[in-house]
């Protein structure tokens, strides 16, 4: 599975904008977000769809989440907010 290219990130732009608006993450390159100095989340594209890898609750490993469509993106944004301590 390869990292998301420009066309895939274009499809994810509404989600990227919402992630940027959280204020806790720094986008070092388009679609690649860091928390402090550590990689926190990034995106992949695959014939099966679009995916995001985000640090697990302990901050050790990455978990993969499918992010095609508005419902999956909203659920992913809620998950990220919880991981950042911005929501319960």
C-alpha positions as CSV (number, residue, x, y, z in Angstrom):
1,X,0.0,0.0,0.0
2,X,1.6,3.3,-1.1
3,X,1.4,6.7,0.6
4,X,-1.4,8.8,-0.8
5,X,-0.5,10.9,-3.8
6,X,-1.8,14.3,-4.8
7,X,-5.0,13.0,-6.4
8,X,-5.9,10.9,-3.4
9,X,-5.2,13.8,-1.0
10,X,-7.4,16.0,-3.2
11,X,-10.3,13.6,-2.4
12,X,-9.4,13.9,1.3
13,X,-9.1,17.7,1.4
14,X,-12.2,18.3,3.5
15,X,-10.9,15.8,6.1
16,X,-7.4,17.4,5.9
17,X,-9.0,20.8,6.5
18,X,-10.8,19.5,9.6
19,X,-7.6,17.9,10.9
20,X,-5.7,21.2,10.4
21,X,-8.5,23.0,12.3
22,X,-7.9,20.9,15.4
23,X,-4.8,23.0,16.1
24,X,-2.9,20.3,17.9
25,X,-1.2,18.8,14.8
26,X,1.5,20.1,12.6
27,X,1.3,19.2,8.9
28,X,4.9,18.7,7.8
29,X,4.0,17.8,4.3
30,X,0.5,17.6,2.8
31,X,-1.4,14.8,4.5
32,X,1.4,13.9,7.0
33,X,0.7,15.2,10.5
34,X,2.9,15.3,13.5
35,X,2.2,15.7,17.2
36,X,5.1,17.6,18.7
37,X,8.1,16.0,17.0
38,X,6.6,12.6,16.3
39,X,4.7,11.3,13.3
40,X,1.0,10.9,14.3
41,X,-1.0,10.2,11.2
42,X,-0.7,9.9,7.4
43,X,-2.6,8.5,4.5
44,X,-2.4,5.6,2.0
45,X,-4.1,4.7,-1.2
46,X,-4.9,1.3,-2.4
47,X,-7.2,-0.3,-5.0
48,X,-9.4,-1.2,-2.0
49,X,-9.7,2.5,-1.0
50,X,-8.2,5.3,1.0
51,X,-6.8,4.7,4.5
52,X,-5.3,6.6,7.3
53,X,-2.6,5.3,9.7
54,X,-2.9,6.9,13.2
55,X,-1.0,6.3,16.4
56,X,-2.7,3.8,18.7
57,X,-4.0,4.9,22.1
58,X,-0.6,4.1,23.7
59,X,1.2,6.1,21.0
60,X,3.4,3.1,20.1
61,X,2.1,1.6,16.8
62,X,0.0,2.8,13.9
63,X,-3.6,1.6,13.4
64,X,-5.1,1.6,9.9
65,X,-8.6,3.1,9.3
66,X,-10.5,3.3,6.1
67,X,-11.4,6.9,5.3
68,X,-13.5,6.7,2.1
69,X,-16.8,8.6,2.5
70,X,-18.2,11.2,4.8
71,X,-19.3,8.8,7.6
72,X,-15.9,7.1,7.8
73,X,-14.2,10.4,7.8
74,X,-16.4,11.8,10.6
75,X,-15.7,8.7,12.7
76,X,-12.0,9.0,12.0
77,X,-12.0,12.7,13.0
78,X,-13.8,11.7,16.3
79,X,-11.1,9.1,17.0
80,X,-8.3,11.5,16.3
81,X,-9.9,14.1,18.6
82,X,-10.1,11.5,21.4
83,X,-6.5,10.5,20.9
84,X,-5.4,14.1,21.1
85,X,-7.5,14.6,24.3
86,X,-9.8,17.1,22.6
87,X,-13.0,15.1,23.1
88,X,-14.3,12.4,25.4
